[in-house]
């Protein structure tokens, strides 16, 4: 396998691992979008970014604007996340799930452009927000059992 293909394979594997870490946290919390959803969003966004230069070469193009791919990922995942938000009796649920889907796409996109450090730091910070901030919210709102689950 040539070095360019090996780099793509490494990116796909890293994306799978990082998406799994975030997805596992969501799955353990019994959230609407869990392990598989988060892994697939992370992996898919990585694959779209990695695929763009290959497509460019296949069609004989000599100019490439990677921001167009990133824009497409952001827009598409925004619609996916919006589908996880529900409103019932003045209460909005699923916002954190939508945000976690969105950040996983950003992590996958970072892996796709080979910004591995950015992706790993993004994963760690996401876990801190999802786990530690839930604890902080519960401490700040002891009378609200649903604090942190939005």
C-alpha atoms as one frame of an Amber mdcrd trajectory, in Angstrom:
protein
   0.000   0.000   0.000   1.419   3.362  -0.967   2.021   6.060   1.696  -0.931
   8.213   0.582  -3.373   5.317   0.905  -1.826   4.333   4.229  -2.370   7.883
   5.492  -6.037   7.702   4.461  -6.467   4.344   6.195  -4.848   5.734   9.355
  -7.237   8.707   9.223 -10.262   6.411   8.875  -9.107   4.267  11.794  -8.443
   7.303  14.009 -11.833   8.733  13.080 -13.482   5.459  14.082 -11.694   5.454
  17.441 -12.500   9.095  18.235 -16.138   8.731  17.145 -16.373   5.607  19.307
 -15.145   7.475  22.375 -17.834  10.161  22.049 -20.496   7.673  20.945 -19.765
   5.407  23.902 -20.358   8.287  26.318 -23.706   9.047  24.643 -24.674   5.354
  24.564 -23.962   4.944  28.285 -26.286   7.891  28.944 -29.044   6.229  26.883
 -29.215   9.215  24.526 -31.179   9.146  21.239 -28.014   9.135  19.130 -25.553
   6.668  20.567 -22.472   4.718  19.634 -23.165   3.755  16.032 -24.602   7.145
  15.058 -21.604   9.048  16.395 -19.075   6.668  14.852 -20.784   6.822  11.462
 -20.995  10.628  11.481 -17.325  10.937  12.435 -16.242   8.324   9.906 -18.456
   9.751   7.167 -17.181  13.290   7.581 -13.602  12.021   7.460 -14.321  10.016
   4.359 -15.922  12.969   2.532 -12.871  15.114   3.184 -10.456  12.344   2.197
 -12.459  11.536  -0.918 -12.357  15.068  -2.342  -8.730  15.059  -3.578  -9.237
  11.567  -5.037 -12.327  12.776  -6.925 -10.442  15.818  -8.132  -7.656  13.666
  -9.579 -10.153  11.224 -11.113 -11.885  13.995 -13.031  -8.631  15.651 -14.120
  -9.167  18.808 -12.078  -6.122  20.810 -11.093  -7.765  23.147  -8.584  -9.390
  22.099  -5.362 -11.218  24.093  -2.700 -11.442  21.911   0.452 -13.659  24.445
   2.201 -16.515  23.395  -0.087 -16.388  19.861   1.307 -16.225  21.131   4.884
 -19.193  23.417   4.209 -21.187  20.473   2.859 -20.400  18.343   5.906 -21.414
  21.135   8.297 -24.693  21.731   6.479 -25.597  18.066   6.125 -24.837  17.202
   9.713 -26.799  20.247  10.855 -29.903  18.696   9.326 -29.134  15.353  10.954
 -28.710  17.013  14.358 -31.910  19.019  13.921 -33.779  15.737  13.568 -32.713
  14.745  17.080 -34.265  17.836  18.714 -37.791  17.433  20.086 -40.125  19.931
  21.696 -42.846  18.787  24.079 -44.967  20.877  26.411 -42.525  23.792  26.551
 -39.536  21.508  27.106 -36.843  21.088  24.449 -34.929  17.796  24.429 -32.072
  16.609  22.274 -30.018  19.787  22.030 -26.932  18.186  23.552 -27.367  15.168
  21.297 -27.573  17.463  18.266 -24.475  19.324  19.434 -22.573  16.079  20.016
 -23.422  14.930  16.480 -22.185  18.272  15.171 -18.893  18.159  17.102 -18.263
  14.562  16.025 -18.564  15.737  12.416 -16.018  18.460  13.188 -13.707  15.852
  14.731 -14.092  13.644  11.672 -13.433  16.578   9.371 -10.293  17.454  11.330
  -9.081  13.872  10.936  -9.893  14.065   7.226  -7.554  17.024   6.759  -4.947
  15.199   8.867  -5.216  17.643  11.779  -4.880  14.763  14.233  -3.893  16.823
  17.258  -6.895  19.084  16.724  -9.175  16.046  16.457  -7.790  14.399  19.596
  -7.973  17.607  21.648 -11.506  18.175  20.322 -12.474  14.670  21.442 -11.033
  15.172  24.920 -12.708  18.564  25.355 -16.012  17.129  24.131 -15.813  14.380
  26.748 -15.064  16.951  29.440 -18.099  18.990  28.406 -20.393  15.958  28.175
 -19.314  14.347  31.444 -17.835  16.917  33.825 -20.211  19.706  32.863 -23.168
  17.378  33.533 -21.840  16.951  37.064 -21.432  20.736  37.409 -24.972  21.359
  36.114 -26.385  18.922  38.632 -24.490  20.617  41.445 -25.724  24.043  40.361
 -29.340  22.873  39.900 -29.984  20.229  42.572 -33.768  20.636  42.267 -33.781
  19.991  38.537 -33.401  16.242  37.891 -33.117  16.793  34.152 -30.290  19.328
  34.324 -27.609  18.335  31.902 -29.824  16.042  29.853 -30.909  18.631  27.329
